[in-house]
Amino acid sequence: MGRRRQAVTIKHVAADAGVSLQTVSRVINNESGVRPEMKRRVQEAIDRLHYVPSIAAQRMSGSRSYLILAVNDRDRTIADWRSREGADWVDQMLLGGMTTAAAAGYRLMLELVDTHSDHVERELRSTIAALQPDGVILTPPHSDNPLITNLLAEQQISFARIGSKETDAGLSLLMDEEGAAALATRHLLELGHRRIGFIAGSPEYPLSGWRVDGWRQAMTEAGCADETLLAQGDFSYASGEQAARRLLSGKDAPTAVIASNDQMALATLAVAKQRGLVVPRDLSLISFDNTPVVRFVQPPLTAVDQPIARISASAVELIVADQRRSARPQAPLVIEAELVTRGSTAVATHRNSTA
């Protein structure tokens, strides 16, 4: 068996070019103050040895790690992975974040933490000490956890808060949740529906309330406001079933329902079928998320498409700009959502509409 080829390190480059480790690091990090001749010698050594800079080498200058850490909820992420039900939040977040980070010369890593734990601050402090990230991306519900945001502010680490309207610390960005819910509601109103139910997500997430606000505003403007059409869920399939059963029972049941995520929408579809309702003939249905699974059920679901990749890409851009001391935005960056219409919404008929 042949010997394993020894990896080329920054020390090999320094020896080959006849310069110090610090000089190689400064060239790698494209820092000013390196003489052109010295820079040329280092670059020739890098090319000759086929050296690929590592995070450790980039850190030797003592300034940046060129690493951005994305923090996501541990329990929900692992549950989605194990269920294999088509949830692609993490996939889309990594797609937007990794490609944008790579284009800027950074690397993106995913870290799972438990925001409900009393030890979340200690856990994250340990992770930061080990990885020394230049920036951190927080996703809901971490975005508004003061234990986390105070720690990052204290350590003067650039951080982006996805799904947060707070501007006291960090860089906030979010989807227009109110506008997205209003967009879905107005779509149904334009189809002639007047009794439009709404299944809210977990109160733990501020965005759940914002979506309710958007639905409520559109219904009020149309003169159709009715709080009995609001049902509480928690983003789980089981909670969607329970909420749908309540909404769809009785003679004044809604003719259309908006569910705050795909799992609750799928549950509503199942409950409708159990009750002998045909979607969209008897009930129109709209979901939030637009994960892959909603395209393959019958009928395919009309859905609010969350631009997760675009949001995570924007989070990386904000952090990189902050590292370069660019002017910070004074208000949260708002990314518009889109409504993708499919086969689960239709014009309300006389049988299933209320004048």
Buried (B, 14 or more C-beta within 10 A) or exposed (E): EEEEEEEBBBEBBBBBBEBEBEBBBBBBBEEEEBEEEBBEBBBEBBEEBEBEBEBEBBBBBEBBBBBBBBBBBBEBBEEBEEEEBBBBBBBBBBBBBBBBBEEBBBBBBBBBBEBEEEEBBEBBBEBBEEBBBBBBBBBBBBBBBEBBBEBBBEEEBBBBBBBBBBBEBBBBBBBBBBBBBBBBBBBBBEBBBBBBBBBBBBEEBBBBBBBBBBBBBBBEEBEBEBEEBBBBBBBBBEBBBBBBBBBBEEEEBBBBBBBBBBBBBBBBBBBBEEBEBEBBEBBBBBBBBBBEBBEEBEBBBBBBBBBBBBBBBBBBBBBBBBBEEEEEBEEBBBBEBEBBEBBBBBEBEEEBBEE
